């Protein structure tokens, strides 16, 4: 009797695991959303622009609070503000997907930083 109960428990556990394993990976797709790769490019550009506008030299020349940095970035990627906001809202509802997107953003930013550091090192070695 005890053996039969343990088999039924194992069977139920395996059944639950099989349903969760077969679950389709969530994604955010549709014509009302920004494609994932485009969103990554937009977020990279936003972080780069944020870095520029936080520089003291920049803030002395311009009033950073009055700048609209998002509109030119969205125009560059041919995305409407509504589409961007809708996409960001959708990703905020699924944090795991948002994490995956931001991991790709961080990878791109780190690659750009490494390339910049390499160029600076080459220029410094030429100057010597």
NORSULWO-V259438 format. One record per pair of residues at least 24 apart in sequence whose ideal C-beta (glycine too) atoms are under 7 Angstrom apart, sorted by the first residue. I is the first residue (numbers start at 1). GAP is how many residues later the second one is. Records with the same first field share a line. If there is no record, write none. Layout:
# NORSULWO-V259438
I: GAP + GAP
This chain:
# NORSULWO-V259438
26: 68 + 71
28: 59 + 62 + 63 + 69
32: 51 + 54
33: 53 + 54 + 57
34: 45 + 49 + 50 + 53
36: 65
38: 39 + 41
39: 48 + 62
40: 61 + 64 + 65 + 68
41: 36
42: 31 + 32 + 35 + 37 + 42
43: 62
44: 61 + 64 + 65
45: 28 + 31
46: 24 + 27
47: 62
49: 24
